[in-house]
Amino acid sequence: MGKNLLQKVWELHRVRTLPSGQDQLFIGLHLIHEVTSPQAFAMLAERGLKVLHPERTFATVDHIVPTDDQSRPFKDELAEQMILALERNSAEHGIRFFGLDSGLQGIVHIIGPELGLSQPGMTIACGDSHTSTHGALGAVAVGIGTSQVRDVLATQTLAMDALKVRRIEVRGTLHPGVYSKDIILKIIAELGVKGGLGYAYEYGGEAIATLPMEARLTICNMSIEGGARVGYINPDQVTIDYLKGRRFVPKGEEFEKAAAYWKQTASDPDAEYDDTFELDADTLEPMIAWGINPGQAVGVDQKLPALSELKAQDREAAQMAYAHTGFRERQPIKGQKIDVAFIGSCTNGRISDLREAARLVQGRKAASHVKALVVPGSQGVARQAEAEGLPDIFREAGFQWREAGCSMCLGMNPDVLTGDQICASSSNRNFIGRQGSPRGRTLLMSPAMAAAAAVAGEVVDVRQIVQGGGA
């Protein structure tokens, strides 16, 4: 009987089975940032411990950095303290730090793949829930808490419960104006935000195989929003072509050896799975998460659900969503006015996302009442966008072009909603207060949909505008 990728990588990295029944896994790559690492380093200091494998640990700053004025010291005193702590801890322990002056800084889940740090067959850990992103490269990548960050720093291992694997087969082909963000929002809407508890999600099928790497990263990024601890896509030629030539990837003959190994980590043709789920990409339409969790999503041409139509376990959350948003049952989502549009985040802050959004807004203007922000996911993405003239396109359309950072994905920096503003966002979470205002309302959608909404001033169907496909 064949094995799936999770089984192969897990077995290669298992140090031992603990008395608790958990497996102790060796972690090949540990990514850290300024929010969840200070306490972990403090715990090491209390015990007189050092980082065991600093060469396997890489640091960046992303969550708290302002994207308009990044001069030091930051205006936010706490943000300045947090970046100072990361700078100090990285220097003390010999950890490579991608700071604001490095030219390599960015959102941790953008720069890992971008720099070639994240590779197939790896185990990857980071103190951030969206670490599942890196699974798009064929890695087993998990988000961890602060105490686990401490454990990985000190031992380069992590204790984990075994996971089941659900194969998610996405058949068919995406139509123009429908993107990978729509695939993952539909999956979460169908399976639920708790549907993946105890699972790793393996994404495959014709629609997945034809996606470029950056689109795959978007899908794996939001696996956690469906409750899955891990989301991955088997490495293939797309993976190998994406990684070739990147900064931390082997070169020459060593690359060929690595590529051969990467292919072997893919799931065997006769691998078995604990569960399967199928989705038809041919019938998929642009999706919008309208409520207070990413599973509360509908197609752009659909109406919001009536409570009576929902399963009993979903009604309470829907009632809370209606109370918070002020939306009505059976209300069309198309035509809903917005106040803010945000294009960026670790979900959709890559160059392909910005290119598609720029294509949508070129020659157009953002609605006068809409504040529109475009935030590249890394300094590398920003340089590439600038070389292609994308910032000029956005500025001419009335969008603000910012520096790299997490920005309006979460309320840990100056980019926040005010009052009950409604934001068309390309980010990953629409929790109450997620974008900084306890009354703010977040509509999750693809970057192209957010760009189109910014221009129209309301939710529109991007398929009526877009010509050709995208990621």
C-alpha positions as CSV (number, residue, x, y, z in Angstrom):
1,M,0.0,0.0,0.0
2,G,1.3,3.4,-0.9
3,K,1.8,6.4,1.4
4,N,0.6,10.0,1.2
5,L,2.9,12.9,1.6
6,L,2.0,13.5,5.2
7,Q,2.9,9.9,6.1
8,K,6.2,10.1,4.3
9,V,7.3,13.4,5.8
10,W,6.1,12.5,9.3
11,E,7.9,9.2,9.3
12,L,11.2,10.8,8.1
13,H,11.0,13.4,10.9
14,R,9.7,11.4,13.8
15,V,12.3,11.3,16.6
16,R,10.2,9.0,18.9
17,T,6.7,8.5,20.2
18,L,6.2,10.1,23.6
19,P,4.5,8.5,26.6
20,S,1.6,10.9,25.9
21,G,1.1,9.2,22.6
22,Q,2.2,12.2,20.6
23,D,5.1,12.0,18.2
24,Q,8.2,14.1,18.7
25,L,9.0,15.6,15.2
26,F,12.3,17.2,14.1
27,I,11.5,20.6,12.6
28,G,13.6,21.4,9.5
29,L,12.7,25.1,9.4
30,H,11.6,27.4,12.1
31,L,10.3,30.9,11.2
32,I,9.8,33.5,13.8
33,H,8.4,37.1,14.0
34,E,8.0,39.8,16.6
35,V,4.7,38.9,18.1
36,T,5.0,35.3,19.4
37,S,8.8,35.1,19.9
38,P,9.7,37.6,22.8
39,Q,8.0,35.5,25.5
40,A,9.6,32.3,24.1
41,F,13.1,33.8,24.2
42,A,12.4,35.1,27.8
43,M,11.5,31.5,28.8
44,L,14.8,30.3,27.3
45,A,16.7,32.9,29.3
46,E,15.0,31.9,32.5
47,R,16.3,28.3,32.0
48,G,19.7,29.4,30.8
49,L,19.1,27.7,27.4
50,K,20.4,28.7,23.9
51,V,18.8,28.1,20.5
52,L,19.8,24.6,19.5
53,H,19.9,25.1,15.7
54,P,20.1,28.9,14.9
55,E,21.0,28.0,11.3
56,R,17.5,26.5,10.9
57,T,15.7,29.6,12.4
58,F,14.9,32.7,10.4
59,A,13.3,35.9,11.7
60,T,11.3,38.8,10.2
61,V,9.1,41.6,11.3
62,D,5.6,41.9,9.8
63,H,2.6,42.1,12.1
64,I,3.3,45.4,13.9
65,V,5.2,47.4,11.3
66,P,3.4,50.5,10.0
67,T,3.1,50.5,6.2
68,D,3.0,54.3,5.7
69,D,6.0,55.5,7.7
70,Q,8.5,52.9,8.7
71,S,11.1,55.3,10.2
72,R,12.5,54.3,13.6
73,P,11.6,54.5,16.3
74,F,8.0,53.6,15.5
75,K,5.4,56.0,16.8
76,D,3.8,53.0,18.6
77,E,6.0,52.5,21.6
78,L,4.9,48.8,22.0
79,A,5.6,48.1,18.4
80,E,9.1,49.6,18.8
81,Q,9.7,47.5,21.9
82,M,8.7,44.3,20.0
83,I,11.0,44.9,17.1
84,L,13.8,45.8,19.4
85,A,13.3,42.5,21.3
86,L,13.4,40.5,18.0
87,E,16.5,42.4,16.9
88,R,18.2,41.8,20.2
89,N,17.2,38.1,20.5
90,S,18.2,37.4,16.9
91,A,21.7,38.9,17.4
92,E,22.2,37.2,20.7
93,H,21.4,33.7,19.4
94,G,22.9,34.1,15.9
95,I,19.6,34.0,14.0
96,R,19.3,35.4,10.5
97,F,17.0,38.5,10.8
98,F,15.3,40.0,7.8
99,G,14.8,43.5,9.1
100,L,13.5,46.6,7.5
101,D,16.9,47.5,6.2
102,S,17.6,44.1,4.8
103,G,15.7,44.3,1.5
104,L,14.3,40.9,2.3
105,Q,11.8,41.8,5.0
106,G,8.2,40.8,4.5
107,I,5.3,38.8,5.9
108,V,6.7,35.6,7.2
109,H,4.5,33.4,4.9
110,I,5.4,35.5,1.9
111,I,9.2,35.4,2.3
112,G,9.6,31.7,3.2
113,P,8.6,30.6,-0.2
114,E,9.9,33.7,-2.0
115,L,13.4,33.2,-0.6
116,G,13.4,29.4,-1.1
117,L,13.5,28.7,2.6
118,S,10.4,26.6,2.4
119,Q,10.9,23.4,0.4
120,P,9.2,20.1,-0.3
121,G,9.5,17.3,2.2
122,M,10.3,19.7,5.1
123,T,8.7,20.1,8.4
124,I,8.1,23.8,9.1
125,A,6.9,25.5,12.2
126,C,6.1,29.2,13.0
127,G,4.3,30.9,15.8
128,D,1.5,32.0,13.4
129,S,-1.7,30.1,12.5
130,H,-1.3,30.6,8.8
131,T,1.9,28.6,8.6
132,S,-0.1,26.1,6.6
133,T,0.7,28.4,3.6
134,H,4.1,26.6,3.1
135,G,2.3,23.3,2.5
136,A,1.7,24.5,-1.1
137,L,5.4,23.6,-1.7
138,G,4.8,20.1,-0.5
139,A,5.9,20.7,3.1
140,V,4.2,19.7,6.4
141,A,3.9,23.2,7.9
142,V,2.2,23.9,11.3
143,G,1.3,27.0,13.2
144,I,2.3,26.8,16.9
145,G,1.8,28.8,20.1
146,T,4.4,30.7,22.1
147,S,5.3,27.8,24.5
148,Q,5.9,25.6,21.4
149,V,8.0,28.3,19.8
150,R,10.2,28.0,23.0
151,D,10.3,24.2,22.6
152,V,11.4,24.4,18.9
153,L,14.0,27.1,19.7
154,A,15.4,24.9,22.5
155,T,15.2,21.4,21.0
156,Q,14.4,21.8,17.2
157,T,11.5,19.4,17.8
158,L,7.8,19.6,18.4
159,A,5.3,17.2,20.0
160,M,2.3,16.6,17.8
161,D,-0.8,14.4,17.7
162,A,-1.1,12.2,14.6
163,L,-3.3,13.6,11.9
164,K,-5.8,12.0,9.5
165,V,-5.6,13.1,5.9
166,R,-8.6,14.3,3.8
167,R,-8.0,14.3,0.0
168,I,-9.8,17.3,-1.5
169,E,-10.2,16.8,-5.3
170,V,-10.9,20.0,-7.2
171,R,-11.9,19.0,-10.7
172,G,-12.4,21.0,-13.9
173,T,-11.1,24.4,-14.8
174,L,-11.6,27.8,-13.3
175,H,-13.4,30.3,-15.5
176,P,-12.0,33.9,-16.0
177,G,-12.7,36.0,-12.9
178,V,-12.7,33.0,-10.5
179,Y,-9.5,32.4,-8.5
180,S,-7.8,30.2,-6.0
181,K,-9.3,32.3,-3.2
182,D,-12.7,31.3,-4.4
183,I,-11.7,27.6,-4.3
184,I,-10.7,27.8,-0.7
185,L,-13.6,29.9,0.4
186,K,-16.0,27.4,-1.2
187,I,-14.3,24.5,0.5
188,I,-14.5,26.1,3.9
189,A,-18.2,27.0,3.3
190,E,-19.0,23.4,2.4
191,L,-16.9,21.6,5.1
192,G,-17.2,24.2,7.8
193,V,-14.7,26.1,9.9
194,K,-14.4,23.0,12.2
195,G,-14.6,20.4,9.4
196,G,-10.9,19.9,9.3
197,L,-10.2,19.4,13.0
198,G,-7.8,16.5,13.4
199,Y,-7.0,16.5,9.7
200,A,-4.4,17.5,7.2
201,Y,-5.9,18.6,3.8
202,E,-4.3,17.3,0.7
203,Y,-5.4,19.4,-2.3
204,G,-5.3,17.8,-5.8
205,G,-7.2,17.4,-9.0
206,E,-7.1,19.0,-12.4
207,A,-7.9,22.5,-11.2
208,I,-5.1,22.4,-8.5
209,A,-2.5,20.9,-10.9
210,T,-3.0,23.8,-13.3
211,L,-2.6,26.5,-10.7
212,P,0.7,28.5,-10.5
213,M,2.5,28.3,-7.2
214,E,1.3,31.7,-5.8
215,A,-2.3,30.6,-6.3
216,R,-1.6,27.3,-4.5
217,L,-0.1,29.3,-1.6
218,T,-3.4,31.1,-1.2
219,I,-5.3,27.8,-0.9
220,C,-3.0,26.3,1.7
221,N,-2.8,29.6,3.6
222,M,-6.5,29.3,4.6
223,S,-6.5,25.6,5.4
224,I,-6.4,26.6,9.1
225,E,-9.7,28.6,8.6
226,G,-11.3,25.3,7.8
227,G,-10.0,23.7,11.0
228,A,-7.2,21.7,9.3
229,R,-3.8,21.8,11.1
230,V,-2.0,21.2,7.8
231,G,-2.8,21.9,4.2
232,Y,-0.5,20.7,1.4
233,I,-0.2,20.2,-2.4
234,N,2.0,17.5,-3.8
235,P,5.3,18.8,-5.3
236,D,5.4,18.6,-9.1
237,Q,7.1,20.4,-12.0
238,V,5.3,23.7,-11.0
239,T,7.0,23.4,-7.6
240,I,10.4,22.7,-9.0
241,D,10.2,25.5,-11.6
242,Y,9.1,27.9,-8.9
243,L,12.0,27.1,-6.5
244,K,14.8,27.0,-9.0
245,G,17.2,29.9,-8.6
246,R,15.8,31.1,-5.3
247,R,18.2,32.4,-2.7
248,F,18.3,29.5,-0.3
249,V,17.7,26.7,-2.8
250,P,20.6,24.4,-3.8
251,K,22.3,25.3,-7.1
252,G,23.5,23.3,-10.0
253,E,23.9,19.6,-9.5
254,E,22.7,19.8,-5.9
255,F,19.5,21.3,-7.1
256,E,18.9,18.3,-9.5
257,K,19.4,16.0,-6.5
258,A,17.1,18.0,-4.4
259,A,14.4,18.0,-7.1
260,A,14.6,14.3,-7.4
261,Y,14.0,13.9,-3.7
262,W,11.2,16.4,-3.7
263,K,9.3,14.4,-6.4
264,Q,9.7,11.3,-4.2
265,T,7.9,12.9,-1.3
266,A,4.6,13.3,-3.3
267,S,1.8,11.0,-2.4
268,D,1.9,7.6,-4.1
269,P,-0.7,6.9,-6.7
270,D,-2.2,4.1,-4.5
271,A,-2.0,6.2,-1.3
272,E,-5.1,5.8,1.0
273,Y,-6.9,8.6,2.7
274,D,-9.2,8.9,5.8
275,D,-11.7,10.9,3.9
276,T,-12.3,12.5,0.5
277,F,-14.2,15.6,-0.7
278,E,-14.8,16.7,-4.3
279,L,-15.4,20.2,-5.7
280,D,-16.2,21.2,-9.3
281,A,-14.3,24.2,-10.4
282,D,-16.3,24.6,-13.6
283,T,-19.4,25.7,-11.6
284,L,-17.6,27.9,-9.1
285,E,-18.3,31.6,-9.0
286,P,-16.6,34.4,-7.1
287,M,-17.1,33.9,-3.4
288,I,-17.6,36.4,-0.6
289,A,-17.3,35.6,3.1
290,W,-19.9,38.0,4.5
291,G,-20.2,37.1,8.2
292,I,-18.0,36.7,11.2
293,N,-16.0,33.6,10.1
294,P,-14.7,32.5,6.7
295,G,-17.2,29.6,6.5
296,Q,-20.0,32.1,6.2
297,A,-19.5,32.6,2.5
298,V,-21.8,32.8,-0.6
299,G,-21.3,33.2,-4.3
300,V,-21.5,36.8,-5.6
301,D,-24.8,36.1,-7.3
302,Q,-26.4,34.4,-4.3
303,K,-28.4,35.9,-1.4
304,L,-27.4,35.6,2.2
305,P,-28.9,32.5,3.8
306,A,-32.2,32.4,5.7
307,L,-31.7,31.0,9.2
308,S,-34.3,28.4,8.5
309,E,-32.2,27.1,5.6
310,L,-29.1,26.4,7.8
311,K,-28.1,23.4,9.7
312,A,-28.9,23.6,13.4
313,Q,-25.3,23.9,14.4
314,D,-24.8,26.9,12.1
315,R,-27.7,29.0,13.1
316,E,-26.3,30.5,16.3
317,A,-23.2,31.8,14.5
318,A,-25.4,33.1,11.6
319,Q,-27.6,34.9,14.1
320,M,-24.5,36.5,15.6
321,A,-23.3,37.4,12.2
322,Y,-26.5,39.2,11.3
323,A,-26.5,41.0,14.6
324,H,-23.0,42.2,14.0
325,T,-23.1,43.1,10.3
326,G,-26.6,44.5,10.1
327,F,-27.2,42.5,7.0
328,R,-30.6,40.8,6.5
329,E,-31.6,37.3,5.7
330,R,-32.0,36.7,1.9
331,Q,-30.3,40.0,1.2
332,P,-28.2,40.0,-2.1
333,I,-24.5,40.5,-1.4
334,K,-23.9,42.0,-4.8
335,G,-24.5,45.8,-4.5
336,Q,-23.5,46.0,-0.9
337,K,-21.7,49.3,-0.4
338,I,-18.2,49.3,1.0
339,D,-16.0,51.9,2.7
340,V,-12.5,50.4,2.5
341,A,-10.7,48.0,0.1
342,F,-7.6,46.2,1.2
343,I,-5.4,44.2,-1.1
344,G,-2.5,42.5,0.6
345,S,-1.9,40.0,3.5
346,C,-0.1,36.6,3.6
347,T,-3.1,35.2,1.7
348,N,-3.0,37.6,-1.3
349,G,0.0,40.0,-1.1
350,R,2.1,38.3,-3.8
351,I,3.1,39.8,-7.1
352,S,0.5,37.8,-9.1
353,D,-2.2,39.2,-6.8
354,L,-1.1,42.8,-7.3
355,R,-0.7,42.3,-11.1
356,E,-4.3,41.1,-11.4
357,A,-5.7,43.9,-9.2
358,A,-3.7,46.5,-11.2
359,R,-5.1,45.0,-14.4
360,L,-8.6,45.5,-13.0
361,V,-8.1,49.2,-12.0
362,Q,-6.0,50.4,-14.8
363,G,-7.7,53.3,-16.5
364,R,-10.3,53.4,-13.7
365,K,-10.7,55.3,-10.5
366,A,-11.6,54.1,-7.0
367,A,-15.0,55.4,-5.8
368,S,-14.7,58.7,-4.0
369,H,-16.0,57.3,-0.8
370,V,-13.7,54.3,-0.7
371,K,-10.3,54.2,1.0
372,A,-8.3,51.7,-1.0
373,L,-4.9,50.3,0.1
374,V,-2.5,48.1,-1.7
375,V,0.2,46.5,0.5
376,P,2.9,44.3,-1.0
377,G,3.6,41.2,1.1
378,S,7.4,41.7,1.1
379,Q,10.1,44.1,0.0
380,G,10.9,41.7,-2.8
381,V,7.3,41.9,-4.0
382,A,7.4,45.7,-3.8
383,R,10.6,45.8,-5.9
384,Q,9.1,43.6,-8.5
385,A,5.9,45.6,-8.6
386,E,7.8,48.9,-8.9
387,A,9.9,47.5,-11.8
388,E,6.6,46.7,-13.6
389,G,5.1,50.1,-12.8
390,L,2.2,48.7,-10.7
391,P,2.4,51.4,-8.0
392,D,1.8,54.1,-10.6
393,I,-1.2,52.3,-11.9
394,F,-2.7,52.1,-8.4
395,R,-1.9,55.7,-7.5
396,E,-3.5,56.9,-10.7
397,A,-6.6,55.0,-9.8
398,G,-6.7,56.6,-6.3
399,F,-5.3,53.7,-4.3
400,Q,-2.7,54.1,-1.6
401,W,0.6,52.2,-2.2
402,R,2.2,51.1,1.0
403,E,5.4,49.5,2.4
404,A,5.5,45.7,3.1
405,G,3.7,44.4,6.1
406,C,0.6,42.6,7.4
407,S,-1.3,45.9,7.4
408,M,-5.1,45.7,7.6
409,C,-5.3,42.0,7.9
410,L,-5.2,42.4,11.7
411,G,-5.4,45.2,14.2
412,M,-1.8,45.2,15.4
413,N,-0.6,48.2,13.4
414,P,-2.0,51.6,12.4
415,D,-3.9,50.3,9.4
416,V,-7.3,49.6,11.0
417,L,-11.0,50.1,10.3
418,T,-12.9,52.8,12.2
419,G,-16.4,52.6,13.5
420,D,-18.7,50.3,11.5
421,Q,-16.8,50.6,8.2
422,I,-17.2,47.7,5.7
423,C,-14.0,46.5,4.1
424,A,-13.6,44.5,1.0
425,S,-10.5,42.5,2.0
426,S,-8.2,40.0,0.3
427,S,-7.1,38.8,3.8
428,N,-8.0,35.6,5.6
429,R,-10.2,36.3,8.6
430,N,-13.4,38.3,9.1
431,F,-13.7,37.8,12.9
432,I,-15.3,40.5,14.9
433,G,-12.6,43.1,15.6
434,R,-10.1,41.4,13.4
435,Q,-9.4,44.6,11.4
436,G,-9.1,46.8,14.5
437,S,-12.6,48.1,15.1
438,P,-15.0,46.1,17.3
439,R,-17.8,47.3,15.0
440,G,-16.0,47.0,11.7
441,R,-17.2,44.5,9.1
442,T,-15.0,42.5,6.8
443,L,-16.0,40.9,3.5
444,L,-13.4,38.4,2.4
445,M,-12.8,38.0,-1.4
446,S,-10.2,37.7,-4.0
447,P,-7.8,40.6,-4.8
448,A,-9.6,41.1,-8.1
449,M,-13.0,41.2,-6.4
450,A,-11.6,43.7,-3.9
451,A,-10.2,45.9,-6.6
452,A,-13.5,45.8,-8.5
453,A,-15.4,46.7,-5.4
454,A,-13.1,49.6,-4.7
455,V,-13.8,51.0,-8.2
456,A,-17.5,50.4,-8.1
457,G,-17.9,51.5,-4.4
458,E,-19.9,48.3,-3.8
459,V,-19.6,44.5,-4.2
460,V,-19.7,43.6,-7.9
461,D,-19.1,40.5,-10.0
462,V,-15.6,40.8,-11.3
463,R,-16.5,38.4,-14.1
464,Q,-18.3,41.3,-15.8
465,I,-15.0,43.2,-15.9
466,V,-12.1,40.8,-16.2
467,Q,-10.9,39.5,-19.5
468,G,-8.8,36.3,-19.2
469,G,-7.9,34.2,-16.2
470,G,-5.7,34.8,-13.1
471,A,-4.4,33.4,-9.9
